[in-house]
Amino acid sequence: MTSLKSCTVVLPTRDIDTDQIIPARFLTTTTREGLGDSLFHDLRFDADGRDIEDFPLNNKAAKGCQFLVAGNNFGCGSSREHAPWALLDYGFRAVISTQFADIFRNNSLKNRLLPIIVDVDTHTWLLSNPGVELCIDVERSTLSLPDGRAVEYPIDAFARYCLTQGIDQLGFLQQQTDAIAAFEEQRTWQP
Amino acid sequence: MPSAMTLFDRVWADHVVVPESADTPAVLYIDLHLIHEVTTPQAFSVLRERGLSVRRPDLTLATMDHSTPTTPVSSFQDLDIVSESAANQIRQMEQNCREFGIDLLGFGSDERGIVHVIGPELGASQPGKTVVCGDSHTSTHGAFGALAFGIGTTEVGHVLATQCLLQRRPKTMAVTLDGAVPHGVAAKDIILAIIGQIGVDGGTGHVIEYRGDAVSGLDMEERMTICNMSIEAGARAGMIAPDDTTCEYLEGRPRSPQGAAWDESVLRWQGLRSDDDAEFDTAVTIDASSLQPMVTFGTNPGMVIGVNDPVPDGAGDASFQKALDYMKVVSGKPMSANPVDVVFVGSCTNGRLSDLRQAAEILDGRKVADGVRMLVVPGSQQIKQHAESLGLHQIFTAAGAEWRESGCSMCLGMNGDTVGNGQLSVSTSNRNFEGRQGIGARTVLASPATAAASAVLGHIADPRKLS
């Protein structure tokens, strides 16, 4: 993963929780696949399963857009990893906001969904300009706007390294087995 | 490491296997891994794909709580599981635990219950431990002075395989509660007031330590209610330093240290506190004597007011107004103006014995109002038995409430226990998100006493009027 280019869909509401992203009744699955159909289910579909017209994802212009611009504090609430799984399965590659909830942010990075934090001014502009084309440079941690300006976004160095080098974090942890065994051996009390 | 340490610093330092650097996070050892049926199947699949085993099944505690039915049954074969996919998930949990050598407190176990209720109840949640679970309310166990936080399914796989997590050191926040908590104000009211003050994202990136006289005076179940909802303020975890109250709770529990190990543990736990001159990244002080029973009016736990206060005005904020419209509440009017359809007492926040007692005190000799459905769901099978030995179930059923088997139930409505579309629910659970308790459900979070008083009067009510 080095760079991504796509258009935006805008969901301006603040504090969109993971129950909104994927309601609990869809969590009885035992796989990661196919959750895109349930993404934002109760905001996207009415009781009869028809599209709710004014929901941004149902706008024809939004089809195929891989970047979601969302209100502040996106992904709060439940730790369900089904939230980034559903966003990815639907086709999103990045979510852009001013702040993300910690667990959602962690879960997203582990699944190669980019949580991009931008300043309030950039966010305000993105919220009022749905559909614009943006470019994300993962190596340089920048988001390029249509006017050519590149905004740097914060990302943990290790998370970026894993994204760009395709590092598997479980594999990385397994390489620490000797240190883990030594820790277990040497600690002064046992749990 | 600064010379003056916080409680968090001490627990963190005690579990660092490999220190963090600019390039890599710390490798942090996990002492207790709680697992349940909903957030683990994909993690076990990864172990299977890679031919890995569970490193420490002895530090892994498994139960089933989220998608399990709470309807009373005469035999476990009669379980009315909500869907074939939920039944499959439950079967898979049984198979995964069997295959990987993990003890499962499943159907048929007297020790089954909500994962955050049984950890403490069995004495597995202890001061100074690191505790994780694929569930955000893992913060509950911080009430014991543990560092306890929720993780995703990928990280569940990391802990199963290595007993470790890759973690960046979070920031610290002190929430100090001074003064005496007024009579009639519950732990739920305290934590709702705290979230109202710091906001649903106020704790992001932080581990909170709750401290001060008002916190020391709380019993363990009250402390668990407070730490449980730390995540609703966005915090990674909530902690309270262990003291005599903590030790008295833990002594003699099945998984607590026994004999000489108990004495050694108590000595070690006594050192688990923040130094007087320890510095926190953020500090918040709250006057406990000013608190009152609280209820939420919007669609997140930070949208909260005193039970008799008017619903505030959003001043043109679109997200705020959207929440009011969803809840069908009106700025300027108190929440007592709203008739109630459903009352839920239960969950990892308020499904413990003291919570059931508080609800029963209000309901004793009274009736649930006509047209109101009330569901009482104990947090564990042990709590159910204990409550029944005290006759609490008779008070609930005599009042017209339903008395159920333990589980997460109507907190998240994934087992079939749901609130109907458009119905108003007063719930002792932790999240009033849109649709959390069912499609179109309107949830008002409150204490068990407020929930019970609302059930009796048929509208949102101040419990002090009935006690």
Interface residues (C-beta under 8 A of the other chain):
Chain A: P12 T13 R14 D15 D17 D19 Q20 P23 A24 R25 L27 T28 T29 T30 T31 R32 D42 A47 G71 N72 N73 C76 G77 S78 S79 R80 E81 Q99 A101 D102 I103 N106 N107 K110 N111 D156 A157 F158 Y161 Q169 L170 F172 L173 Q174 Q176 T177 A179 I180 F183 E184 R187 W189 P191
Chain B: D14 V17 V18 A22 D23 T24 P25 V27 Y29 D31 L32 V38 T39 P41 Q42 S45 V46 R50 R55 L59 H66 S67 V82 S83 S85 A86 N88 Q89 Q92 Q126 K129 G134 D135 S136 G150 I151 G152 T153 T154 E155 G157 H158 A161 T162 Q163 C164 L166 R168 P170 V200 D201 T204 G205 I231 E232 G234 R236 E264 S265 R268 N300 A318 S319 K322 L412 G413 M414 N421 R431 F433 E434 G435 R436 I439 G440
